[in-house]
Amino acid sequence: MVNPIQSVDLETTIAALQQDPTKISSNKAFAIIDAWQQKLEGDDIAEDLGELKEAIQSRDTAAISRILTDLGEDTTGVATDLPADVAAKVQQLGSLLKQVGSRAK
């Protein structure tokens, strides 16, 4: 069975987080979140992404920070179950989510 994370465009998400996340348009952020939610449907991470979307819409920076940090931790944890080539990118994504979460406070 293919892990859904392997089929999501990791490069696009990583690139978006490497730039100044405050400059990402809501439409782009929601498109990325929606793509992940579809691929991870039924997973706790997908639920967290829904919460992130709501927090962005309401401009709740404390919630955004908390959710991004949690997503980063969860994403990093998932990386251990993936093939090495994908795991490295998922680890990078998890690290970026945690960094962005800590700066969003």
C-alpha positions as CSV (number, residue, x, y, z in Angstrom):
1,M,0.0,0.0,0.0
2,V,1.4,3.4,-0.9
3,N,1.6,5.9,1.9
4,P,-0.5,9.0,0.9
5,I,2.3,11.3,1.9
6,Q,4.4,9.9,-1.0
7,S,1.8,11.1,-3.5
8,V,1.5,14.7,-2.2
9,D,3.8,17.3,-3.8
10,L,6.3,17.7,-1.0
11,E,8.4,20.1,-3.0
12,T,5.6,22.7,-3.4
13,T,4.8,22.6,0.3
14,I,8.4,22.9,1.4
15,A,9.0,25.8,-1.0
16,A,6.0,27.6,0.3
17,L,7.2,27.2,3.9
18,Q,10.7,28.3,3.0
19,Q,9.6,31.7,1.9
20,D,8.0,34.2,4.3
21,P,4.8,32.3,5.2
22,T,3.1,35.6,6.0
23,K,3.4,36.5,2.3
24,I,1.6,33.4,1.1
25,S,-1.8,34.3,-0.2
26,S,-4.8,32.7,1.6
27,N,-5.8,31.1,-1.7
28,K,-2.4,29.4,-2.1
29,A,-2.3,28.3,1.6
30,F,-5.8,26.9,1.3
31,A,-4.9,25.1,-2.0
32,I,-1.9,23.4,-0.3
33,I,-4.0,22.6,2.8
34,D,-6.8,21.2,0.7
35,A,-4.4,18.9,-1.3
36,W,-3.0,17.5,1.9
37,Q,-6.4,17.0,3.5
38,Q,-7.6,15.1,0.4
39,K,-4.6,12.8,0.5
40,L,-4.7,12.3,4.2
41,E,-8.5,12.0,4.6
42,G,-9.4,10.1,7.8
43,D,-6.0,10.8,9.4
44,D,-5.6,12.9,12.5
45,I,-3.2,15.2,10.5
46,A,-6.1,15.9,8.1
47,E,-8.2,17.1,11.0
48,D,-5.4,19.3,12.2
49,L,-5.2,20.8,8.7
50,G,-8.9,21.7,8.9
51,E,-8.3,23.4,12.2
52,L,-5.3,25.3,10.6
53,K,-7.6,26.5,7.8
54,E,-10.1,27.8,10.3
55,A,-7.3,29.5,12.4
56,I,-6.0,31.2,9.2
57,Q,-9.5,32.4,8.3
58,S,-10.0,33.9,11.7
59,R,-6.4,35.2,11.9
60,D,-5.9,33.5,15.3
61,T,-2.1,33.6,15.4
62,A,-1.9,31.7,18.7
63,A,-3.9,28.8,17.2
64,I,-1.9,28.9,14.0
65,S,1.3,28.7,15.9
66,R,0.1,25.8,18.0
67,I,-1.3,23.8,15.1
68,L,1.7,24.3,12.9
69,T,4.0,23.1,15.7
70,D,1.8,20.1,16.3
71,L,1.7,19.3,12.6
72,G,5.5,19.5,12.5
73,E,5.8,17.1,15.3
74,D,3.3,14.7,13.7
75,T,4.9,15.0,10.3
76,T,8.3,14.3,11.6
77,G,6.9,11.2,13.4
78,V,5.4,9.8,10.2
79,A,8.7,10.1,8.4
80,T,10.2,7.1,10.3
81,D,7.7,4.8,8.5
82,L,8.6,6.0,4.9
83,P,11.3,5.0,2.4
84,A,14.5,6.9,2.9
85,D,14.2,9.1,-0.1
86,V,10.7,10.3,0.9
87,A,11.5,10.3,4.6
88,A,14.2,13.0,4.2
89,K,11.7,15.3,2.6
90,V,9.0,14.6,5.1
91,Q,11.5,15.3,7.9
92,Q,12.4,18.6,6.3
93,L,8.7,19.4,6.0
94,G,8.2,18.6,9.7
95,S,11.1,20.7,10.7
96,L,9.8,23.7,8.6
97,L,6.3,23.4,10.1
98,K,7.8,23.5,13.6
99,Q,10.0,26.5,12.7
100,V,7.1,28.4,11.1
101,G,4.9,27.5,14.1
102,S,7.4,28.9,16.6
103,R,7.7,32.2,14.6
104,A,3.9,32.6,14.3
105,K,3.5,33.4,18.0
